[in-house]
Amino acid sequence: MYMNKVILTSILWMLTGSNLVVAQETSYEREYESEYQTRITKTHINGRYIPKDIEDAMIELDRLIDEPSKQKLKSVPEEVAVRRIHFTFGRWMILNWGFYEGSRLSHYLKSKGVTYPDDMASALITWYHRKLNGKPLLIDELASFYSEKRKNEVHERLLKGEIIDSAQVIKKN
């Protein structure tokens, strides 16, 4: 009899406890989504101007970067430029242009298929380098590159994952 009460109590706790967790997650998700929807409409976040698209970001980068820095950036190969400033100016873009929490620029980049904040910064650096050098930006091609890169990473993780057979788990306990 005592064992039945323990089992019943455990089952009830798991059921109600899991409902509370689901309710909390749902509440958090709703709050996050609401905040995200507000942020993607703002022209300024924390007093900082947020570009609306890639063209606007290029204009803002022109405004933010001084001429000697533009010349240095322009003089190195594209891959070197991205690698050199990704963890400095790229990080600045991620934080100040709201790539984690959402902004109108991050939302625009997501619509292009660039969904990861580090990829957003790298793509913007690449496009800006191309602009400085008078090369075509190839926006859709680069966006597709980052989109495919992330899909492939997810696929690789899934292939390396371990499948747990529920029958084996029950037998072990």
N, C-alpha and C positions, 0 to 999 in steps of 0.2 A: 504494500500500500504506500509506504513512504517513498519507494523508488518511483512509483507512478506519479506521485505529487511532484517529485524533483524533475522528472521528465516533462510533465505537463507545464510546470513553472518555467522550465528552460525554453520550451517551445513557445509559450506565450511571450516571454521576454524577447526571444529572437524575433518573433513576429512584430511586436509593438516597437521594439528597439529599431528594427530595420525600417519600419514605417516612419519613425522620427527622423532617421538619417535621410531617407528619401525626401521627406518634407523639407528638411533643412537644405538639402542640395537643390531642390526645386526652387525654394525661396531665394537661395543664393544665385542660382542661374537666372531667375527672373530679374533680380536686382542688377546683376551684371549686364544682362541684355538691355535693360532700361537705360542704364548708364552709358552703355555702348551706343545705343541709338541716339542719345543726346549728344555724345562727344562727336559723332561723325557728321553732325550738322554745324559744328562750331568753326568759325574762322580763326579763333584764338583759344588756346588752352594754356592756363597758367601764365597769361600775358605774352605768350609766344605765338606768332603768326603760323598757321598751318596751311601749307600749299594744298590746293584742291586736286591737282593732278600732276603728271610728270612735267608738262610744259611749265606750269606754275612753279614747280620745285626747281627747275633749271633757272628760272628767273630769280628765285629766292637764294639759290646757291651763288649765283653771280653777285648778288647783293651782299651776302655774308662773307665771301672769300675775297681776300685782298689780292691785288694784281701779282705780287711776287709769288704767292702761294699758287695761284692759277698757273703761272709759268712753270713752276716746279712740277705740279701735277700733270700738266700738258706734256712735259718733256720725257716722262717715263712711260714704258709700255703699260697697256691697260691692266694686265694682271698685277703688275707691280704697284700701280696706283691703288687698286682695290686693297691689296694686301697691306700696304703702308698706312693707309688712313682708316681702314675698317674699324680698328679698335680704339681710335681716337675720335675723329670726326664722324665716322659711321655710328659709333656709340652715342655721340651727341644727337644725331638724327633720331636714333631709336628712342632715346629718352625724351627729347624735347618735342618731337613730332608725334609722340604718343603711339608708337607701333605696338606696344604690349596692350595697352588699355583700349586702344581704338582711337582713330582720328579720321578726318575726312580723307587724308592722304593714304593712311594705311587701308582704309576701306576701299579706296580706288585701286590700290595695288592688289588687294585681295581679289577684286573683280577681274583683274588681269591674270590671276593665277599665282601671284607672288604672295604667299600666306605667312611665311616665317619672318619675324622681325630682322634677323641677321641677313636674310636674303633681300629684304626690302632695302636695307642700307647698302649692301653690295651692288644691287641693281642700280640704285640711284647714283652711286659713285661711278659705276661703269657708264651709265648714260651721260653723266656730266663730263667724264673724260672724253667720250666720243664727241660731245657737243664742242668742247674746247678745241678738239683736233679737227673739227669740220667733217666728221664722219657721220654717216646715217646712224641714228639711235637704235634702230631695229628693235623697237619696244616689244612687239608681240613675240619675236623670236627669243629675246632674252627672258621674257616672262615665261614662255613655254619651257625654256631650259630649267629655270628654277622650279617650276611646277613638276616637271618630270623627275628632277633630282630628288624632290621630297617624296614623290610616289615610289620611286625606286628604293629609297631608304626605308620606307614603311614596309614595302614588300620584302626586303632583305631581313628586316627585324622579324616579320611574321615567319619567314622560312627558318630562322634560327630559333624560334620559340619552341618551348617544350609543351607538348600536349599532355595534360593530366587526365588519365582515365578514371572516371568516378568509381568504377568497380574496384580498381586497385586501391584507391584511397580508403574505401569502406573496408576492404580486406585487411589493410595495415592497422586500422584502429580496432 
